[in-house]
Amino acid sequence: MFRLLSPRDICNLSFCCKSLYDIANSENVWLDQCEIVKVIPSSEIVKWRTGVSSYKSLCRFLVEVMKPLVGVWVYHEPDLGNVVYVMPGFLSVVGCRIIPQEVGPLGIQEGRIMWSPVFEIICGFDGSTKFFLHGRDRKHSCLYPGLVTVIEKSCNVLSLEVEPRLEKTSSEASRQGLFSKLSCTDKRNLVELVTNHVGLHVSEPLSVKLFPTRREDEGMLLERRTMLLKMHKFGENWKHMNLEEDGLFYNPKQIDINEMWEKNRCVYFEYIATDEEREIRYLNRQAFSSGDTFGLSLKGSYTDVFSHLGWPNINGDDFSLYKLPVNNPMNDQEEYAGLWGGTFGWPPGRCDEDETGNAFYLLMLSYEKSEKNNDTPSLEPFPLDADGRDFEHSYTGRGISDGYGFRYPGSKPGSLYVISDDHFAFVWHETKHVFTLKRVNLEEILKKGLGLVHGLVNKMPQEHTYMVRATISLFPLHKPNFLLHSTLCYSTLCLCAAQQ
């Protein structure tokens, strides 16, 4: 019966009487609730229980933090490599930036992907949250502790902010939202100022090993989590402290904000701004500066976001990630929906270890309704040696070949060949170039990949992060009245250049 109730309903039920209280707080009831969330396997739930006080505490973290955040997120200019996949770590949620790269000799699904950690939210013993931003200064890897202010269940924008706090009051509701009213320059200066104050230098084990890949990793990751909890509570003195000891949290910090306002005065703004604009900026600064201390915070909220060709219209002036909707296969009519990997070349994913592979692409496939019946088979034979593969279906369509920055793409005719339900090939009729697609489990690939110690805080050289975006236009499928639409995010080579 309790499996039919939500966690909120179970909590309310526990107030009815003592017998229901005992049942509603039993481990078995909350173990079932953890499994119902379906964000981590049942075997992982049992392992994670060793690091929390109860399954109820674990369920709190899974429902309030992990379920809303897991998925694909993009940052300002995602075509420059700012694509982040949020996934379960070990008693944590980790945001991994996928680094532009090439497909290795093992292919897409069996290969390894380079990634770097962007942020991490640790589950406390009681299910509470501890936020860390990952990054680097000039010499060292750094962790920047902060607070999670709110994560809405249907959040699609994840924002890094600086939060003012008053030490003499327990209510901080009136302080929230002040950061968003500041100018872009003020926001940028504040984030830089606070990260310089709260940043902690860490060794490689604390910044790289985030996922258990072997049974013996679990003990090391539990030890790492204890270190992070101590760092969040005691700051740079964490090595000499125990979690059971009383002490102030490292976040937030006392910072002279007014000195920063004066130091970073924008003469140009003062010159071109109207009296009203200058007054608004002054009042916003004064309201924000009234806090006693300042610290980093993470806020997950829902906002109506306009999209163009699959990409959300991103405000580049904010420190925000935007979530991309991933349509997983729900029925026979949408069997190809979901996340795919792709690359140019045939046979797919084949290259020698000493050769440079083709660019690795991420594709989001979804369906759009059409008034026309697009069940049009292709009569074009596959132009290359099939390498022993049989094609289940082939259909006519069009694929991107040129366009202005791929915002307004042009396309040319081609054929889509279905090798299996998780393996496609698209061939342009004119050039005979082949683009192969393979359904991917990005979480499993990232776990066995290569984690590098930098996030979005530091800027990578432009020549190593160049990415472009495109849309493969409307592949007809064998399901009537549906079209296959995909948004691509890929690296190193743009589509038109790869076809030359």
Beta strands, then each sheet from edge to edge (+ up, - down):
strand 1: 71-74
strand 2: 83-88
strand 3: 92-98
strand 4: 114-123
strand 5: 129-136
strand 6: 141-151
strand 7: 157-165
strand 8: 200-202
strand 9: 293-301
strand 10: 307-308
strand 11: 311-312
strand 12: 320-324
strand 13: 338-344
strand 14: 361-369
strand 15: 393-404
strand 16: 408-420
strand 17: 423-428
strand 18: 434-439
strand 19: 450-451
strand 20: 467-476
strand 21: 482-491
sheet 1: 8+ 6- 5+ 4- 3+ 2- 1+ 12- 7+ 9-
sheet 2: 8+ 6- 5+ 4- 19-
sheet 3: 10+ 11-
sheet 4: 15+ 16- 17+ 18- 13+ 14- 21+ 20-
end
